[in-house]
Amino acid sequence: MAADSMEIDDALYSRQRYVLGDTAMQKMAQSHVFLSGVGGLGVEIAKNIILAGVKALTVHDTKQCTKWDLGTNFFIHEDDIISQRNRAEATLHHIAELNPYVHVAASTVPLDESIDLSFLKQYQCVILTEVSLSLQKKINDFCHAQQPPIKSNPGIVTCLENHPHRLETGQFLTFREVNGMSCLNGTTHQITVVSPYSFSIGNTSDMEPYLHGGIAVQVKTPKMFYFERLEKQLTNPMCLIADFIKPEAPLQIHVAMLALNHFEENFGRMPNIGCSQDAEEMLKIAMSISETLESKPQVNGDIVKWLSRTARGFLAPLAAAVGGVASQEVLKAVTGKFSPLQQWLYIDMLDIVTPLEKMGSEEFLPRGDRYDALRACIGESLCQKLHDLNVFLVGCGAIGCEMLKNFALLGVGTGQDKGLVTITDPDLIEKSNLNRQFLFRPHHIQKPKSYTAAEATLNINPCLKIDSYINKVCPATENTYSDEFYTKQDVIVTALDNVEARRYIDSRCVANLRPLIDSGTMGTKGHTEVVVPHLTESYNSHRDPPEEEIPFCTLKSFPAAIEHTIQWARDKFESLFSHKPSLFNKFWQTYPSAEEVLQRMKSGESLEGCFHVIKTLSRRPRNWTQCVELARVKFEKYFSHKALQLLHSFPLDTRLKDGSLFWQSPKRPPFPVKFDFNDPLHYDFIVSAAKLLATVYCVPFTEQDLSEETILKITSSVEVPEFRPSNKVVQTDETARKPDHIPVSSEDERNAVFQLEKSILSNEALQNDLEMKPLAFEKDDDSNGHVDFITAASNLRAKMYNIEPADRFKTKRIAGKIIPAIATATAAVSGLVALELIKVVGGYPADAYKNCFLNLAIPIMVFTETAKVRRTEIRNGISFTIWDRWTIYGKEDFTLLDFINAVREKYGIEPTMVVQGVKMLYVPVMPGHIKRLKLTMQKLVKPSADKKYVDLTVSFAPETDGDEDLPGPPVRYYFVQEDN
């Protein structure tokens, strides 16, 4: 983002623009930020706000790099320690590399009680880490005294028909397109919610009668927030509660943190690692501090003790989580976008340290390596388990990059004899990735994500053992990662957008009894979920509601919102430039010559798809002029003839059987658009459509061809077909789906024979004529014209239906199904995942694990206990969970009947149905299935030579006739007895 011109580099910032909006982005690009303390937390914050795109960041630190920093700051390396470099200066180059638009400077001047703080006036936001409480108070007072101007960024949310309004009493709406009661249009009203689907706007009795239609638009009004000074908040803190299971925790942590500050001031040092005397001293300080607070909270001895024992340590994933939250607050401060945190957020990881109670203090003492800070928190034994860990990370995008950084700091996969990090991602790096995926740099663009991420991770921790692949993990690539591979993994971590891929990986984890940690983000929202064998439900145990599809008739004839016209334009792109060219090529690969096809058709043979292929061939443009002419004809068909046909089928005064008007909200009557070369929208459609047609039909064109003069000359001489009304039935049923196949009449077939014969005689069915170049929609390449075509086509259709148009930016998001994303949320989520990873590695009990949902915009962060695994009762005390798998060992002549008997003898219940995947092996009511009982399992299943077993699904007879069969757990059948 160039701060001088305020132009936003969409190729870099597109995903973040969809989160913050342009106004906030531009404010951010003018902001100067000061950050003191470049330890583990400071570097996390610096990373996130530089990726976001502030104008300038000054990083301040007075400490030299030490071995300790290698486990906390991912930008400090061994040579920085040898050179005794200042931490700010050592990290400066690395953080500056993250975003070339941000000016980064380092400061090493002492920041103490005697310093003149006037230098801070040049900054819009000041961030303090590793600063004494007394200095925090002084700087806080200085910042409060500056009274910076408060600005806001109003936005609009439109509630569409047939959706819950999701509004709250007291919010404001404006109205438009109300028929009858027209005085509402353009006015703003405060609402009172009546139900999820209705709200009151006050007295309307004096208005004219309501007829139909109308759109209500929410007006987001600015809200003023007031913050108390640090001095006052210390004694009466306003805290955000993150874990409602222990709502008292924030105040208890507040007291403990104050006690830690007092201890450091009193003794000039932090409490010693594992020192019980220091912990007792801190507990006394906490008791006296509690009395000075207005609410006089009860002191939690465990929190104080563990804070004392681990105060010198550093838990990098916790810093990542807190750093993500803090970074978002910085962005709020400089942009006025979203609601700020009021005023404290405390997160504790007592769940991690409490089970370590019985460990001796020597477990936590430093050993002179990069893991000393981590060891002080979790002990040597747990550190060693992390080093020996085999972990499979699926996805090296934003969360994946952050996870690899966490793995490097935790020493995951660095054991001498054990431990390995396996990563896979099939994607290449795009420029838009650089805004969030912090391991990548501009010179990495178009390189594989997994290989690049692995190399960058080794720069953080050279001891990491990492295997990187470019495989896609989904059912179609099932053989890539075998059950044997999954059983070698201690934990699987997913960092994917694709829900189906996540469901597939979850199913493999359940089948192979492997823990899974899943996470995801969308904008400022994020979630984490922990799946542990035998303890929790799985990812597949719950289903999100299906994504609502736009009805076919709405897309084809009755759009009511810009989303409908964008989807229509996207479908047109697929049809014109991808689907039809692909079918065309496939047809001519099957039938290599036009003469052969003609001969077969004349002999009465029906060739699938031949009518549409021959139609495409006969209309094929062969030069640039014909491409422009075809684009002009398409314009008339889409934006004029379509409207005239609909108004012919349904005149404006058409009424339904109940007497109501056909054309009323949400149906909008279309009006034909008359082509005007001087209208930029019309011109954009012609040029973008002609360029794409030329590309798929392999027609060359020059810059001169694209000139206005050339386009005007061609379009002026095009013979546009006249509109001829048709009596085709227009689909109005919202439940009807798009037909898979449109029948071809005998007259159409005869016409196809004639057209093909004509093309052959004209030498227009040669080998070159039988090839097209299908296009794959690519949203992030602005030079390819894909989004340009969709924007022009969508907005022309919107104009035809009197729908508010969308700019190219919004169109790109909807057409490309872009998920808004920002580095702050991904950093926070990855930190939370890594914290749960430590618990999984430690084999913690069920109540230790926490799922999290967060929304940094509001802000809210909610921790919940994981869902306990459900047990399904079959009957007679026989039950199972999703983690149970029955096992049957067979032999070469083992029959299906033997298998059924073996299940009955071993588990006390007889199967009535046996299924392998989607293949029904035995269903008694199916014809011929009783005979299968005598067949061997080898013959029924037909395993490959190296297949040792097969997973089967069995069902059991219900207790009451008429009920459905009872499901059972998976049964793994081994073809031969295994040596055990």
MARFI-195253 format. One record per residue (C-alpha): residue in three letters; z, x, y. Coordinates in steps of 0.5 Angstrom, whole numbers, plus 500, padded with zeros to 3 digits. Each point is the difference from the previous one (the first is absolute). Example, Ala and Ser with C-alpha at 12.3 -4.5 7.8 and 13.67 -1.06 7.14 Angstrom:
# MARFI-195253
ALA516525491/SER498502507/
//
This chain:
# MARFI-195253
MET500500500/ALA498503506/ALA505499505/ASP496501506/SER495495499/MET504495496/GLU495500495/ILE503499493/ASP497504494/ASP499494495/ALA498505494/LEU506503501/TYR505494502/SER497494497/ARG505498495/GLN506501505/ARG496496506/TYR500494495/VAL508501500/LEU501502508/GLY494497504/ASP497504505/THR504499506/ALA506503496/MET496505498/GLN498502507/LYS507500502/MET502505495/ALA494504502/GLN503501506/SER507502498/HIS504506500/VAL506501494/PHE505505500/LEU503501493/SER506505499/GLY502503493/VAL494501495/GLY504500494/GLY498495494/LEU501494504/GLY497503506/VAL493502497/GLU500493497/ILE500497506/ALA495505504/LYS495499494/ASN500492501/ILE500500507/ILE494505501/LEU496497494/ALA501493505/GLY497504506/VAL505501506/LYS497504505/ALA505506500/LEU506502496/THR505505501/VAL504503494/HIS506503502/ASP505505495/THR504506501/LYS501501493/GLN497506495/CYS496498494/THR505501494/LYS499499492/TRP503493501/ASP495498504/LEU495501494/GLY503494497/THR500495506/ASN494502505/PHE493500496/PHE497504506/ILE505506499/HIS497505495/GLU503507498/ASP497504505/ASP503496505/ILE507502497/ILE498508500/SER497500507/GLN507496502/ARG496495504/ASN503495504/ARG499493497/ALA496497505/GLU495505501/ALA499501492/THR498492500/LEU496500506/HIS494502497/HIS500495494/ILE502494504/ALA495501505/GLU495500495/LEU501493498/ASN497497506/PRO495504505/TYR501495505/VAL508501501/HIS502506504/VAL506503497/ALA505505503/ALA506504498/SER506501503/THR506505498/VAL505500506/PRO507498499/LEU502493500/ASP507500502/GLU505496504/SER498505506/ILE493498500/ASP496497506/LEU497494497/SER495498506/PHE495503495/LEU500494496/LYS497496506/GLN493502497/TYR501496494/GLN500493498/CYS504501494/VAL505505497/ILE502500493/LEU506504498/THR502503493/GLU505505498/VAL503500507/SER508499501/LEU503493502/SER502502507/LEU493503502/GLN497493497/LYS505496505/LYS498505506/ILE492499498/ASN501493499/ASP503499507/PHE495504503/CYS494495497/HIS504494501/ALA500502508/GLN492501500/GLN499492499/PRO493501497/PRO495494502/ILE500495494/LYS493498498/SER498495494/ASN493498496/PRO499493500/GLY496498493/ILE497493498/VAL501497493/THR496494498/CYS502496495/LEU494497495/GLU500493497/ASN503499493/HIS505505501/PRO508500502/HIS500502507/ARG506505499/LEU502498507/GLU508500503/THR503495505/GLY499503507/GLN494503499/PHE494499505/LEU493497498/THR493499504/PHE495495497/ARG493500501/GLU494495497/VAL505494499/ASN495494500/GLY504494504/MET506502503/SER496505503/CYS505502506/LEU503504494/ASN495505501/GLY502506503/THR507499501/THR506503497/HIS506496497/GLN506502497/ILE501498493/THR505497495/VAL499501493/VAL500493496/SER498503493/PRO496506497/TYR494496502/SER501496506/PHE504502507/SER501496506/ILE498501507/GLY504495504/ASN498493503/THR492499500/SER501492501/ASP496501507/MET494504497/GLU494496498/PRO499499492/TYR499505495/LEU494500497/HIS499506495/GLY500508500/GLY503505504/ILE502507499/ALA508503502/VAL500507502/GLN507503500/VAL502504506/LYS504506499/THR504501506/PRO504506502/LYS507501498/MET505504504/PHE505505496/TYR506503503/PHE504506497/GLU507502501/ARG501507501/LEU502505495/GLU507501502/LYS501492500/GLN497499493/LEU504506497/THR506495500/ASN496493499/PRO494502496/MET494495499/CYS498501493/LEU494498496/ILE502498493/ALA495503495/ASP504498494/PHE503493500/ILE504501493/LYS504505505/PRO500497507/GLU506504502/ALA497507498/PRO497501507/LEU506500504/GLN503504494/ILE495506501/HIS500499507/VAL508502500/ALA498506495/MET495503504/LEU504500506/ALA506503496/LEU494505498/ASN499502507/HIS507501502/PHE501504494/GLU495505502/GLU502500507/ASN507501498/PHE499506495/GLY493502503/ARG497499493/MET498495495/PRO504498494/ASN499505494/ILE496498494/GLY505496495/CYS506502504/SER505495499/GLN505503505/ASP494499505/ALA499493498/GLU507498500/GLU500502508/MET494496501/LEU503494497/LYS506501505/ILE496501506/ALA496493497/MET506496500/SER502502507/ILE493499503/SER500493496/GLU506498505/THR496501506/LEU494496498/GLU500493503/SER499496493/LYS505505496/PRO496501494/GLN503502493/VAL499507499/ASN496501493/GLY503506497/ASP494501495/ILE495500506/VAL504505504/LYS501505494/TRP493500498/LEU498501507/SER505506500/ARG498503494/THR492500501/ALA500501508/ARG497506500/GLY495498495/PHE493496501/LEU497495496/ALA492501502/PRO498493498/LEU506496504/ALA497504506/ALA493498499/ALA503492500/VAL504501506/GLY494504503/GLY495495499/VAL505495503/ALA502504506/SER492502501/GLN499492501/GLU505500505/VAL497505504/LEU493497500/LYS504493502/ALA503504506/VAL494503503/THR495494498/GLY505493501/LYS497498494/PHE504496494/SER508499501/PRO504506500/LEU506502496/GLN507497503/GLN503505499/TRP502504494/LEU497500493/TYR504504495/ILE498501493/ASP504503494/MET498502493/LEU507500497/ASP497497494/ILE497507499/VAL506504501/THR506496497/PRO498501493/LEU501507501/GLU507500501/LYS502503494/MET496506501/GLY503507502/SER500502507/GLU496506498/GLU494496498/PHE499499508/LEU501507502/PRO494504503/ARG496505496/GLY496503505/ASP493496499/ARG496495503/TYR504494497/ASP507502502/ALA500494505/LEU498495495/ARG505503495/ALA505499505/CYS499492499/ILE498499493/GLY503506496/GLU496506496/SER499495494/LEU496495503/CYS496505504/GLN498503493/LYS498493497/LEU496499506/HIS497507499/ASP498499493/LEU497493502/ASN493498497/VAL498495505/PHE493496501/LEU498498507/VAL495495501/GLY496500506/CYS500506506/GLY499496506/ALA506499505/ILE506498496/GLY497505495/CYS500506505/GLU507498502/MET502500493/LEU497507498/LYS504503506/ASN506497497/PHE499503493/ALA499506503/LEU507500504/LEU503498494/GLY497505496/VAL497495495/GLY496503494/THR502507502/GLY504501494/GLN499507496/ASP498497493/LYS500492502/GLY497496506/LEU494498502/VAL497496506/THR493496498/ILE496497505/THR494496500/ASP496497506/PRO492498499/ASP499500508/LEU497505505/ILE504501506/GLU497496506/LYS502502508/SER504493500/ASN505503495/LEU502506505/ASN504495504/ARG505499494/GLN499504494/PHE503506503/LEU498506495/PHE493499502/ARG496503506/PRO493499503/HIS497506496/HIS502496494/ILE496494501/GLN495498494/LYS504504495/PRO504497495/LYS507498502/SER504502493/TYR497507500/THR501501508/ALA507497499/ALA502504494/GLU498506504/ALA504498507/THR506498496/LEU500507497/ASN501503507/ILE506496501/ASN503503493/PRO496505496/CYS504499494/LEU498493499/LYS496499493/ILE494495502/ASP494497496/SER495496504/TYR495496498/ILE495495503/ASN500494495/LYS501493502/VAL506497496/CYS498493498/PRO498496493/ALA493502501/THR502508499/GLU505498495/ASN498506496/THR502505505/TYR507500500/SER503498493/ASP506498497/GLU502507498/PHE499502507/TYR504494503/THR506502495/LYS500507503/GLN502498507/ASP507499502/VAL498495505/ILE494497503/VAL499499508/THR495496503/ALA497500507/LEU494496500/ASP497494504/ASN497497494/VAL504494497/GLU496500493/ALA501507499/ARG507500501/ARG501494495/TYR496504495/ILE505507501/ASP506495499/SER497497494/ARG499508497/CYS507501502/VAL503494497/ALA496502494/ASN503507499/LEU507499503/ARG499504506/PRO503499507/LEU496498506/ILE501500507/ASP495496504/SER499500508/GLY496497505/THR499499508/MET496496504/GLY501501508/THR507501501/LYS502497494/GLY502503493/HIS503499494/THR503504494/GLU501498493/VAL503503494/VAL498499493/VAL505503494/PRO499499493/HIS505495497/LEU504499507/THR495496504/GLU494496501/SER493503501/TYR495499505/ASN496495496/SER507496499/HIS498497507/ARG493497503/ASP498500507/PRO497493502/PRO492501499/GLU496502507/GLU497494503/GLU493499499/ILE496497505/PRO496494497/PHE493501499/CYS498494504/THR504503506/LEU496506500/LYS493497499/SER500494505/PHE507499503/PRO504506503/ALA506499504/ALA502507502/ILE497507501/GLU503502493/HIS495495497/THR494503504/ILE502507499/GLN500498492/TRP494497501/ALA497506503/ARG503505495/ASP497495494/LYS493501504/PHE501507500/GLU501500492/SER494496499/LEU495503504/PHE502507499/SER503501494/HIS500494495/LYS492499500/PRO498507501/SER504502493/LEU497494497/PHE493502502/ASN501507497/LYS503497494/PHE495496499/TRP494505501/GLN504505495/THR500495495/TYR493498501/PRO496506502/SER494498503/ALA498493504/GLU493499495/GLU505500494/VAL504495504/LEU494496502/GLN497500493/ARG507497497/MET501495505/LYS493497499/SER501500493/GLY506495501/GLU506505499/SER506499505/LEU502506503/GLU507500503/GLY500501507/CYS493501501/PHE499494505/HIS505503505/VAL497508499/ILE493498501/LYS502496506/THR503506503/LEU494504498/SER495496503/ARG504500507/ARG502507500/PRO499503506/ARG496507500/ASN501502507/TRP505500506/THR496494503/GLN501496494/CYS507502500/VAL501497507/GLU496494499/LEU504498493/ALA507501504/ARG497495506/VAL498495494/LYS507501497/PHE503499507/GLU496493501/LYS502498493/TYR508502500/PHE501498507/SER495494502/HIS497497494/LYS507500496/ALA503496506/LEU494495501/GLN501499492/LEU507498500/LEU499495506/HIS494497496/SER505499494/PHE506498504/PRO498497507/LEU505501506/ASP502492499/THR501501492/ARG506496498/LEU504501493/LYS501494496/ASP507499503/GLY496499507/SER503507503/LEU495505503/PHE497505495/TRP500505505/GLN507501502/SER505506499/PRO500504496/LYS492498500/ARG496503506/PRO493497501/PRO495506501/PHE495501505/PRO494504500/VAL500507503/LYS493501504/PHE498507499/ASP501504507/PHE498508500/ASN504501506/ASP506498497/PRO504506497/LEU502496494/HIS493498498/TYR498507501/ASP505503496/PHE499495494/ILE492502500/VAL501507500/SER506501495/ALA496495495/ALA494504501/LYS503507499/LEU503498494/LEU494496497/ALA496507501/THR506503497/VAL500496493/TYR492500500/CYS499507501/VAL496499507/PRO501506505/PHE501499507/THR501504506/GLU504500507/GLN494497503/ASP500495495/LEU507498502/SER498500508/GLU501493504/GLU493500502/THR497501492/ILE505494498/LEU498496506/LYS493501498/ILE501498493/THR504494501/SER496497505/SER494499495/VAL504498494/GLU497493497/VAL507497499/PRO499494495/GLU502493502/PHE506496498/ARG498495494/PRO506496498/SER502500493/ASN503495496/LYS504504496/VAL508498499/VAL505504504/GLN506501496/THR506498504/ASP505500494/GLU505505502/THR502501492/ALA493502498/ARG498507499/LYS494504501/PRO495499495/ASP499506495/HIS492498499/ILE495496504/PRO495497495/VAL493502502/SER495494499/SER493500497/GLU496500506/ASP504506502/GLU498504494/ARG493498501/ASN501503507/ALA503506498/VAL494501495/PHE495499506/GLN504505505/LEU501506495/GLU492499498/LYS499501508/SER505506500/ILE496503495/LEU493499503/SER503502506/ASN502507497/GLU507498503/ALA504500493/LEU499508498/GLN506504498/ASN503501507/ASP500493501/LEU504498494/GLU506504503/MET505499505/LYS506503503/PRO507496499/LEU505501505/ALA508500499/PHE504498506/GLU503505503/LYS505498506/ASP502507502/ASP493503502/ASP498498507/SER493503499/ASN498495494/GLY499494504/HIS504496495/VAL506497504/ASP495499506/PHE495495496/ILE507497498/THR502499507/ALA494498503/ALA499495494/SER507497500/ASN500499508/LEU493497500/ARG503495495/ALA506499504/LYS496498506/MET496495496/TYR506497498/ASN504501506/ILE505504497/GLU504506504/PRO496506499/ALA503507497/ASP499507503/ARG498505495/PHE507503499/LYS502493497/THR494499496/LYS501507497/ARG507498498/ILE498494497/ALA493501497/GLY503507497/LYS507497498/ILE503506503/ILE508500499/PRO503502506/ALA504506499/ILE505505504/ALA503506498/THR507498502/ALA500495495/THR497504494/ALA505506502/ALA506495499/VAL498497494/SER498506496/GLY507503502/LEU503494497/VAL496501494/ALA502507499/LEU508498501/GLU499495494/LEU496505496/ILE506505500/LYS504494497/VAL495499495/VAL500507498/GLY508500500/GLY500494495/TYR504496504/PRO502493498/ALA497493502/ASP504499507/ALA498506503/TYR493499501/LYS498496506/ASN493497502/CYS499500508/PHE496496504/LEU499502508/ASN496498506/LEU501506505/ALA497495506/ILE506495500/PRO503504497/ILE503499493/MET502504494/VAL503496494/PHE502503494/THR501496494/GLU502501493/THR495500495/ALA498494495/LYS504501494/VAL495499494/ARG500493497/ARG501499492/THR495495497/GLU503496494/ILE496498494/ARG505497496/ASN506501495/GLY503505505/ILE493504500/SER498502507/PHE496506503/THR499503507/ILE493502503/TRP503507498/ASP501499493/ARG494501495/TRP500499492/THR497505496/ILE497499493/TYR498506496/GLY494498495/LYS496504495/GLU492500498/ASP500494496/PHE505496505/THR497493501/LEU501495505/LEU505496496/ASP504506498/PHE500501508/ILE503493501/ASN505501494/ALA502506503/VAL502497507/ARG504495496/GLU504504496/LYS501505505/TYR502496506/GLY501493497/ILE495496502/GLU493498498/PRO494501505/THR495494500/MET495504505/VAL498507500/VAL495503506/GLN498506502/GLY498501508/VAL495494501/LYS498500492/MET503494496/LEU502504493/TYR503494497/VAL501493503/PRO501495494/VAL496494503/MET494504501/PRO494499495/GLY500506495/HIS507503502/ILE504498494/LYS495505496/ARG502506504/LEU507500497/LYS497504495/LEU496505504/THR503507501/MET503501507/GLN495506501/LYS494495499/LEU502495505/VAL502505505/LYS495505499/PRO503506503/SER497507502/ALA501506496/ASP506503504/LYS503493501/LYS507500497/TYR503493502/VAL498494504/ASP504495504/LEU500493498/THR502494503/VAL504495496/SER502493501/PHE505495496/ALA500493498/PRO504496505/GLU507496497/THR497493502/ASP493498498/GLY495499506/ASP504506504/GLU496506502/ASP500506495/LEU506505502/PRO498507503/GLY502506497/PRO501507502/PRO494505499/VAL499503492/ARG498507499/TYR497500494/TYR499507497/PHE494501495/VAL504505496/GLN507501499/GLU502506505/ASP504506498/ASN507499504/
//
